[in-house]
């Protein structure tokens, strides 16, 4: 019998610098409680307006600091900006709302975790990050549960999201049952909130550019392959890639670079269009 006081624990990597990060706590109306966001504003964004906003959504057991202090996403973004592969962007890395082991980024009976991410996090960015405005394009990516959130939001809000990406994505909310201790009873039962495919097939307009990937040793590989095949059959354009790796930070830390380069291309095409 385990004597550990916690069912799960997430620990930051002290080797990753926190330079350039800003940590914000707000009172969320959507959640009825305080919630946290980590921001990264690169020096190249200073003095600019309508700076693109990239939301990075974490997975189960994580929080707002995970993408930065476990995955080094801000370090990767800074490198790509310096190399000219990504224009200056602001990274917004919110907590999922900290419900149980993971909120799924969907509406619950008394808390709306989707509204927190889609409405309140950008509003906080506009308040605390100079250069982020209502004209800032919004792009969303996530890992595991966060990939479920990012890809699903792209289908539900195609006019608000310029591009979306997922790493090792959960594609059906039912896959969370083996990961979270709590019941999903009361979560939104709408098909678009239960599966990524339903959200993308039900989009009210053209689906924004999509990219998703999965490691060859990942337990969700077959689900991602099935999503890829279904999108092909439906004629929904997307990029899908597989490479060595599992469901872990070594994989996600590499994969986020591919997504940020993808976002850079989308932003470049949007700017020249």
C-alpha distance (Angstrom), angle and dihedral (degrees) to the residues before:
residue distance angle dihedral
X1 . . .
X2 3.79 . .
X3 3.80 118.0 .
X4 3.82 93.5 -165.9
X5 3.82 110.2 126.7
X6 3.82 93.6 -141.9
X7 3.78 131.5 54.0
X8 3.81 90.9 -144.3
X9 3.79 135.5 7.4
X10 3.80 131.7 -168.4
X11 3.80 119.2 -159.6
X12 3.80 127.0 -166.5
X13 3.80 120.1 -125.6
X14 3.84 108.9 -112.4
X15 3.80 89.8 -157.4
X16 3.82 90.8 69.1
X17 3.79 114.2 85.9
X18 3.80 118.2 -128.8
X19 3.80 91.6 -154.0
X20 3.78 112.1 139.0
X21 3.80 94.9 17.8
X22 3.79 123.8 125.2
X23 3.80 122.4 -162.7
X24 3.78 120.5 -150.6
X25 3.80 133.9 -175.9
X26 3.80 119.4 -166.0
X27 3.80 136.8 176.4
X28 3.80 103.2 -112.3
X29 3.80 118.4 -148.5
X30 3.81 90.2 -166.2
X31 3.81 91.2 56.8
X32 3.80 101.5 29.5
X33 3.80 90.5 -132.2
X34 3.77 143.3 65.7
X35 3.80 118.6 -70.2
X36 3.80 135.8 -174.4
X37 3.81 136.1 -129.7
X38 3.79 131.9 -176.8
X39 3.81 115.5 -150.3
X40 3.78 131.3 -166.5
X41 3.80 117.1 -162.8
X42 3.81 111.6 -179.1
X43 3.81 118.7 -143.7
X44 3.82 89.0 -115.8
X45 3.82 89.1 66.0
X46 3.79 93.5 60.5
X47 3.81 112.5 112.3
X48 3.80 93.6 14.5
X49 3.79 127.9 114.4
X50 3.80 130.3 -145.4
X51 3.80 90.4 22.6
X52 3.83 109.0 -175.9
X53 3.79 115.2 -104.3
X54 3.81 118.2 -139.7
X55 3.80 114.9 -164.4
X56 3.81 115.4 -156.9
X57 3.80 115.0 -164.6
X58 3.79 120.9 -157.5
X59 3.80 129.4 -143.5
X60 3.81 134.4 -115.1
X61 3.80 117.8 -47.8
X62 3.83 91.2 17.9
X63 3.77 135.1 104.4
X64 3.79 142.5 -161.2
X65 3.82 95.3 -63.3
X66 3.82 97.0 51.5
X67 3.80 99.8 88.7
X68 3.79 90.8 51.0
X69 3.78 105.9 33.3
X70 3.80 98.0 35.6
X71 3.82 99.8 27.6
X72 3.79 103.0 29.7
X73 3.80 90.7 -136.3
X74 3.81 92.2 157.5
X75 3.81 91.0 52.0
X76 3.81 90.2 50.8
X77 3.80 92.0 47.4
X78 3.82 91.8 50.2
X79 3.81 90.9 51.1
X80 3.81 93.5 49.1
X81 3.81 92.0 47.3
X82 3.81 89.9 51.6
X83 3.80 89.6 49.9
X84 3.79 92.3 50.8
X85 3.82 92.6 -117.2
X86 3.79 93.5 113.9
X87 3.80 127.8 33.1
X88 3.80 116.6 -130.1
X89 3.81 107.1 -69.5
X90 3.78 136.0 170.4
X91 3.78 115.8 -123.9
X92 3.81 115.3 -144.6
X93 3.80 112.6 -168.9
X94 3.82 109.8 -178.4
X95 3.75 130.3 -177.3
X96 3.79 111.9 -111.2
X97 3.82 88.1 -118.2
X98 3.82 93.6 -85.7
X99 3.81 97.3 -105.6
X100 3.81 109.1 163.1
X101 3.79 112.2 -54.9
X102 3.81 91.6 -27.4
X103 3.81 137.2 -15.0
X104 3.82 97.4 -145.0
X105 3.82 87.9 -132.4
X106 3.81 89.2 -95.7
X107 3.79 135.2 117.1
X108 3.82 116.8 -80.8
X109 3.82 125.4 -170.1
X110 3.81 95.8 -88.8
X111 3.80 102.8 13.4
X112 3.79 131.8 52.7
X113 3.79 107.9 -151.9
X114 3.80 92.0 174.8
X115 3.80 92.3 57.3
X116 3.81 89.4 47.7
X117 3.80 91.4 57.7
X118 3.78 100.2 36.1
X119 3.81 101.6 39.0
X120 3.79 111.4 16.8
X121 3.80 101.1 40.3
X122 3.84 92.5 55.0
X123 3.81 89.0 45.4
X124 3.80 89.6 54.0
X125 3.80 90.1 48.4
X126 3.79 90.5 53.9
X127 3.79 90.5 51.0
X128 3.80 99.4 48.0
X129 3.83 105.8 24.7
X130 3.79 116.8 68.2
X131 3.78 109.8 -138.5
X132 3.80 95.5 32.1
X133 3.79 108.2 111.3
X134 3.78 140.6 157.3
X135 3.80 84.9 -88.4
X136 3.80 92.9 59.5
X137 3.81 111.6 114.9
X138 3.80 112.2 -122.7
X139 3.81 123.1 -139.4
X140 3.80 124.0 179.4
X141 3.80 133.0 -157.3
X142 3.77 134.6 163.9
X143 3.78 146.9 169.3
X144 3.80 127.0 -120.2
X145 3.83 104.6 -35.5
X146 3.82 86.6 10.9
X147 3.81 89.9 54.8
X148 3.80 87.9 53.5
X149 3.79 88.3 52.9
X150 3.81 96.7 45.0
X151 3.81 97.6 47.2
X152 3.79 93.1 42.5
X153 3.80 92.2 50.1
X154 3.80 89.8 52.5
X155 3.79 88.8 59.4
X156 3.78 95.6 43.5
X157 3.82 96.3 44.6
X158 3.82 107.2 26.2
X159 3.80 93.4 155.2
X160 3.79 94.1 54.0
X161 3.80 99.9 44.7
X162 3.80 119.1 65.7
X163 3.82 95.4 -165.6
X164 3.81 139.0 -13.1
X165 3.78 138.2 -158.0
X166 3.78 140.1 -176.9
X167 3.78 135.6 -160.5
X168 3.81 120.1 -155.9
X169 3.78 86.0 -16.6
X170 3.75 125.5 -162.3
X171 3.80 101.8 -131.4
X172 3.82 100.2 -170.2
X173 3.81 125.4 41.9
X174 3.81 89.0 -135.1
X175 3.81 87.8 70.9
X176 3.80 87.6 69.6
X177 3.80 91.5 66.1
X178 3.80 93.0 81.6
X179 3.81 91.2 49.1
X180 3.78 106.4 43.9
X181 3.79 126.0 63.3
X182 3.80 94.2 -148.6
X183 3.80 128.6 76.6
X184 3.80 119.4 -106.2
X185 3.79 89.1 -138.9
X186 3.78 109.1 139.6
X187 3.79 95.7 22.8
X188 3.79 114.1 130.8
X189 3.80 109.2 -74.6
X190 3.80 94.6 -161.5
X191 3.82 109.9 126.5
X192 3.82 90.2 -124.9
X193 3.81 88.4 59.1
X194 3.79 94.7 46.4
X195 3.82 103.4 51.0
X196 3.78 136.5 25.2
X197 3.80 91.2 -138.4
X198 3.81 94.0 55.7
X199 3.80 90.5 50.2
X200 3.80 93.4 50.2
X201 3.81 94.8 43.2
X202 3.79 89.8 48.6
X203 3.81 96.1 51.3
X204 3.81 112.7 141.5
X205 3.79 91.5 -142.6
X206 3.79 140.7 9.9
X207 3.79 110.2 -37.9
X208 3.81 110.5 -114.6
X209 3.81 119.2 -117.6
X210 3.79 109.8 -66.1
X211 3.76 134.2 -159.7
X212 3.79 127.9 176.2
X213 3.78 135.3 165.0
X214 3.77 141.6 -178.8
X215 3.78 138.5 -163.7
X216 3.78 119.9 -111.0
X217 3.81 90.4 -124.5
X218 3.80 94.5 45.8
X219 3.82 118.9 120.2
X220 3.82 89.7 -137.1
X221 3.80 94.9 54.1
X222 3.80 95.5 107.8
X223 3.79 91.8 48.9
X224 3.79 90.7 52.9
X225 3.80 91.4 47.1
X226 3.80 89.8 50.8
X227 3.81 90.8 50.6
X228 3.80 89.7 49.9
X229 3.82 91.9 51.9
X230 3.80 92.8 46.2
X231 3.80 92.4 50.5
X232 3.79 90.3 49.2
X233 3.81 90.0 51.6
X234 3.80 90.6 48.9
X235 3.80 92.1 49.2
X236 3.82 93.4 -119.3
X237 3.79 108.8 150.6
X238 3.78 116.1 -128.5
X239 3.78 144.6 140.4
X240 3.79 117.6 -116.5
X241 3.79 123.8 -178.5
X242 3.79 138.0 175.0
X243 3.78 128.4 -161.3
X244 3.78 141.3 159.0
X245 3.77 115.0 -62.5
X246 3.77 147.0 76.2
X247 3.76 139.9 -117.6
X248 3.78 95.3 -63.7
X249 3.79 146.8 98.1
X250 3.82 96.3 -93.5
X251 3.81 86.9 62.5
X252 3.83 97.2 41.4
X253 3.80 92.8 46.3
X254 3.81 89.1 58.6
X255 3.80 96.4 39.0
X256 3.80 95.6 53.2
X257 3.82 88.8 65.6
X258 3.81 89.6 60.4
X259 3.78 90.8 49.6
X260 3.80 93.6 48.8
X261 3.81 90.7 50.1
X262 3.81 87.8 49.5
X263 3.80 90.0 50.9
X264 3.80 88.6 48.9
X265 3.81 90.6 56.1
X266 3.80 91.9 48.1
X267 3.81 91.2 50.2
X268 3.80 91.1 47.8
X269 3.80 91.9 51.2
X270 3.79 91.2 46.1
X271 3.79 90.6 51.5
X272 3.78 93.2 50.3
X273 3.78 94.9 42.1
